């Protein structure tokens, strides 16, 4: 990729990629959408047009599902004489994923620049996402031949055992905030178990998803095992969710769209993994080591400009140390800088003008809250970019709109509590249940809180555990159901078969 910056702070970029960004990847080939429609992709840092991408629709989705179905044919052969994906052993699948991981690592700078420019996240964060994608592929490559069935004690004269088998064709609808990481944890797991995948990336940011398809091709993934169809959620996403040839769906995104996806899949009685929104709390008790907690308290809320489902947007602080924590967080907030993604400030722009308007609409609802501190948008930031300064609020009402709804922007509220019981009630007092964190030196309290918090992940004296590709991830309540990451993802992307042999 090549960059130039003019006197108006506009970044011009020449994308040098080994494929046409306006094409779909179907059956191992780059090809335009069947109807030839395209979407303009814009740079969130300055609003300029980056490139065109394909606007796939139901015809393209159908072609992709058919290609995936054919790839699962165990007996069939490709024209080149190589075996189709369905005939690969677990060991062979692992080797392909290993090669994919190696190619991701070899292309780390290209992928990081693509992700930063496309999504708007700082370059350092984008680079960390590439490392995470490679790690997912490495983990699943090593796990491919280690997912075992069981033998079950039963009646005399029987031998009973279980097998884990691929669902078949899996559909993956991913959002724009973490394309590479979500591809790694969903597509990577699905391929490991022998599924053939159809991926519909978000229309706002899909360049790294397309590059991932090219990497898979170069790594020797057989034709049809992975198909990528860009397009809008209303058209391509809906076509994938309702397609009769899809046997499992994975969706990451908003609650509203997740409900629609689940409803469409229900028409074909298809299982769905949903990873939806969050309003995740960090709970700080008076015996916490504040110097250790403070970086997590702030960074977990403003990473990727707060556009993270597991962002910690609520900070619950015991009353006796409330002012100290609030003041320390405020100091960190005032030092935050917001600017162009490639310039690698603390925060980049939001993904789109629409998202910026959505976040700013919450600012109009901040009555009865006290704005404690905010970051600074740098002079270098282009007026056409989608920049929002991060905001830190003191909040005495845990039922306030900004303390209940997922803003998906760089906004945190700090809520006081008196007792452990009150902390539990506030933490569990939203419709979400994705992630929670507890900061305390009291070991008994750590265990009590971990058991009582309504969340898919609970962290003690940390937040996020460094990403942890091995750690099962998912939510309860409106945060969704099913688990991704770790071995739980492999179980989710497979179906269990019981074999009972009567032999006397």
N, C-alpha and C positions, 0 to 999 in steps of 0.2 A: 504494500500500500504506500502511496506517495501523498504527502501533504504540502499545501502552501497556505499561508495566512496573509490576507491582504490588509490594507489600512483600515478597513471596516471590521476587522476581527472575524471575517468569514473564513472558515476552513474549507478549502477545496481538496477533495480527495479523489484520487484515481485508484480504483479497485482492480488489483491484478490477481485474478482468480482463474483456476484451470477449468472453469465452467461458466455458462451463461446464467447470471443471477435471475433472469426472467424465465427459467425453465424449471420443470418438475423433475424429480429423479424417480423413475418408475421402471421396474424390471431391469435394473442395472444400467439404464440409459438416461442421459439428459435430453429432455424433450419439452417443447412448449406445451402449455395447457391446450387441451383439445379445441377449445373455443378461441384460444389465442388472447384471452384477456390478461391484463397486467394491473399491478398496483404500484404506485409510486411510494418508495420508502424514503422517509425523511430523517435527517440528522437532528436528534433532539438538542444538540449543543448550539445550533444556529438556525434550524428550520429549513435548511437547504435540502434539495433532493439528492439522496445518495445514489440511488439506482432504481431500476424497476424489478419487481418480482412477479412471478406468475400468480394469477388469480384463479386457482383451481376451483372446480365445482364438482357436482355429483358425477359427471362423466370421468373426470380424472381420478376421483376417489374410487370409482368402480373399477377402473383400469388398474389402480394400485392394489386393491383388494384381490382382484383376479391374479395379478402377478404374485402376490404373497401366497395365495392358495396353491398356485402351481409350484412355487418354491418348496412347499411342504410335501410334494409327491416323492415318496421314498424311492420308488422304482425308476422315476424319470431321470433323464440325463440332459445336461445342457448341450448346446450345439458344439461347444468346445471340447466336449467329452468329459468334463468335470461333473461330479455328483451334485445333485441339488441339495439345498439346505436340509431338507427333511431326512436325508440319509446320513448326515454327519453324526458321529458319535459325540458324547459329551467332551471327550478329550480333544477332538478336532475343533469343536465349537470354542473351547477355551483357548486354543492356539490362535484362532482367528481374532478373538477379542484381545489377546495379548498383542498381536501385531497392530491392531487398531490403537491400543494404548500407546505403543511405541511411536506411531505416526503422529498422534496427538502431541506427544512430548516434543517431537521434532519440529512441529509447527506452532510452538507455544506463542511466539511473538505475533505471528499472523493472526492466530485465533484471538489473542488478547486484544489486538488492535481492532479486529472486526467487532468483538463483543463490546468494547468500550465505545466505539463510534456508533454502533447500531442501537445499543441499549441506553447509553449515556452514563454508564458507571465509570468511576475513575480507573485509570489503566492498571493500577496496582490490584484493585479488586477483580478486574477482568482477568488478570494474569492468575490470580488465585483460583478463579473458576476453571481455567484450563487445567491447572494442576489437579483440581478435584475431579474433572472429567477423566483424566488419565488414571487417577487412582481408582475410580469406579470400575473402569475397564480392567485394570490390573486385579482388583479384588474379585470381580466376577469371573475373570479368566481362570484364576486359581480355584474358584469354587465350583466350576462347571461340572467336574466329575466327583464332587463330594456331597451332592444332594442324594441321600439314600432313602430307600423305603425301609420297611420293618418286617420282621416275621412275628406273627401273633400267635400266642398259645391258644389252642382251641380244642375241639372235640377230638377224641381218639380216632385215628384214621383220616385226619385232615392235615394238610399243610396250608397255612394261610399267610400271605404276604401282601405288602402294598407296593405300588409303583407310583412315582411322580412323573407325569407326562405333560407335554406342552398343551396349552389351550388350543392352539392353532394359529389363527390370525389375530393379532392384538392391535388395537388402535390406541394411539397416543396423541392427546391434544394438550400441548404445553403452552405456558404463558410467555410473556416477553421479558420478564425480570431476570430469570436465571436459565436461559435456554440450555447452556452446556451442562450445568449441574443436573437439571431435570432429565435431559436426554440420558446422561450417565446412569442415573438411578432407576429410570423406567425402561428405556429401550435397551440399555446394557443388561439389565436383569432379564428382560423378556427374551432377548437373543440367547442368553446363557442357557435358558431352559428349552431352547429349540423352537420358540415361536417365530413366526415371520411377521414383521412389523410394518404398519402404515403410520407415519408420523405427520401430523398437521401442526406445524409451528405457528406461532402468533404472527399476524400480518404486520405488526409494528416492529418486530425484530426477529429475523429468521436467517440471517447470513451465516451464523455459525452452525445452524442446523443443516443448511445446504452444504457447508464445508465438511461437516461430519459425514454426510452421505458420500462425498468424494473420497474422504479418508477411508471409509468402509470399503468402497470399490477398490481403492489402491491396496488395501490390506487383504483382498481376496475374498471378501464376503460374497457368496453366490448371488446371482441376479434374483431379485424378488424377495430376498430375505429382509431387506430394508427399502422402503419406498417413502419418499418425502414429497408431500403435496402442499405447498403454500396456498393461502387463500383466507378469506374471512371466516370467522366463527359461524356466522349466520348461514353461510353457504357450504363451504368445505367441511367445517367442523360438524355441522348438523348432518351432512351426508354420511360422514364417518360414524357418528354416534348411532345412527339409525340403520346402518347397512346390515343386511341379513347375513353377510359373509364374515362379519367380525365376531370373534368369540370371547373377547375380553377387552374392556376399555380402561384406560388410565387417563384421568383428567386432573390437572392442577390449574386453579383459577378462582374466580369469585364464587360465592355461595349461590348467587342468582343463576349463573350459567351452569354450575354444578347440578342444580336441581333439574334444569332442562336436560342436561346430558343423561342423568340417571333415568329420567322419565322416558327419553327416547330409547335408551338401551333396554329398558324394561319391556318394550314392545317385542323384543327378540329374546327375552329372558337371559340377558347377558350380564355377567358380573362386572362391577365397576369399582375401581379404586379411586376415591375422591380425596384430594388434598386441597382444602379450601382456605378460608380466611383464618385470621387469628387476632387476638387482643391480649397478647401474652404479657404476664406480669413478672417483674423481678421483685422479690420481697426481701427487704433489708431490715434485719433485727439489730438492736442496739449493741449486740456483742460481735457484730460483723467487723471484719478487717477492711476498713473503708478504702485504704490505699489500693488494696487488691480489687475491690468491687468497682470502684469508680470508672475505670476504662470500659468495663463490660456494661455498666449502667448506661453509658452514653453511646458507645459504638454499636451495641445491639439494637439501638433505636434509629440510628441515622445511616447505617450501612445501606448502600445502594439507594440513597436518598429516602430511606424508610419504605421503599417499595419491595418489601420482603414479607411473606406470609407469616414467618416466625419472628418478625421484628418485636422487640420489647417496647411497646408503646405505653405501658403502664408501669410506673415505679412506685411500689408501696413501701413506705418508710415508717418505722416505729417513731412515735411522736417525740420521744426524748432526744432523738438525733435528727429529726426532720429538717430543722433549719441548717444544720451542718451539711447534710447531704445535698440539700437544695442549693446552697451557696457554692459547694464544690462542683456540682454539675453545671451551674450557671457559668462558672469560670471557664469550664471546658467548652461550653456552647459559644461563648463570646470569641473563642479562638478558632472556631470552625470557619472554613472558607469554601465557597461554592463557586465552581467554574467549569470550563469545558472539560469533557471527559479525558481527552488525550493529554491535557495539561496536568492531570493527576492531582487535583485538589482533594480535600476531605470528602466533598460531595460533588456529584455531577448534576446535570439537569434531570427533570422528570421525563418520562418516556415521550409524552405528547402534550400538545396544547390542551387537549381535552382532560388529561390527567391533572395538569396544572390548575385548570379551572375547578376541577372536583376538589382538590386539596384546598385551594383558596376559599371555596365555598364553606369549608369548615371554620375558617378563620372568622367568618361572619357570625358564627354560632358560639364564639368564645366568651359570651357574657357570663358573668359570675366566676370567671377564671382570672387568675393573675398571670400576665405574661412576665416571666422572670428574666429570660434572656433569649437572644436569637443570634444566629451566625451572620456572616457577611457574604454577599454576592460580590465577587471581585470585579474590578473595572474591565478585565479581559473578557468577561462574559458577554456574548453577543445578545443584542436586544431581541433577536428572533429566536433565542433559545428558551427552553422551558424551565427557567430557574426559579426556585423557591428557597428562601432562607429557612433553615431549621429553627423550630420554636420549642421552647421549654415553658410549660405552664405549671403553676401551683394549683391544685384542685382539691377542694374540701368536700366535693360531692361526687362519690363514686358512680352515681347514676347519670351524671352529665353526659351529653351526646359525645363529647370528645373522649370520654372515659369508657364508652360502651361500643362505639362503632369503629370498624377498621378504616382508618383514614388513608392508608397506603401512601404516606408521605412522611417527611422528616418532622414529626410532631410527637412529643412525649408529655405526659401528664404525671405529676408527682403527687401521690395521695397519702395522707397520714393514716396510721392506725395505732391503736393502743395495745391490744392483746393479740395473742396467737389466734384465738377464735375469730376475732374481727378480721384479721389478715386473711384467714381461710375464706370467710364469707365474701370479702371484697374480691379476692382472687378468683373465686368460683362464680362470681356474680355477673357474668356475661354469657351470651349464647355460644361463645367459642370455647375451645379447649385444645390448643395445639401444643404450646410450650409454656413452662413456668420455671422460675429459678428461685432458690432460697439462699440467702446469705446469713449464716449464723455459725458460731463456733460450738454450739450446743448439739452434741451428737444425738441425743434423744429427740430433740426438736427436729433435727434433720429428717429422722425416720418418720416421725409423726406427720410432718408436712408433706413428705414425698408420697405417703399413702393417701392423704386426704385431698391433695390438689387434683382437680379435674383437668387432666392434660395428658397428651400422648407421650410427652417427654418432660422429665423434671431434672433439672441440674442443681447440684449442691455446690455452692461456692465457686460457680463458674456459669457461663452461658454459652451453649452451643458445642462445647467440648471440641472445638477446633474443626467442626464440620462432621467428622466421624462417619465415613461411608459405611462402617460396620454396624452403626447404631440404628435400629428400626425407627422409622419416622412416620408420623401420621397423627391424626387428631380424633377427638370425640366431639359430640354435639355438632354445631354448625361448622366445625373445622374439618368435618369429613369422616371417612372410615376406610379401613384397609391400611396396610403398612408398606412403605417403600424403604429401600436401603437395607443392607445386611442380608442375612439368610432369609429373613421374613419376606423380603421382596421376591426371592426365588420361589418360596412356597406360594406366594400370591399369584405369580405368573405361571403356575402349574396347577394341574388338577390331580387329585388322588384317586387311584384305582386300586380296588381290593380284589385279590385273586384267591379263591378258596378251592384247593385241589383235594378231592376225595380219592383216596388210594387204598383204603381198607387196612 
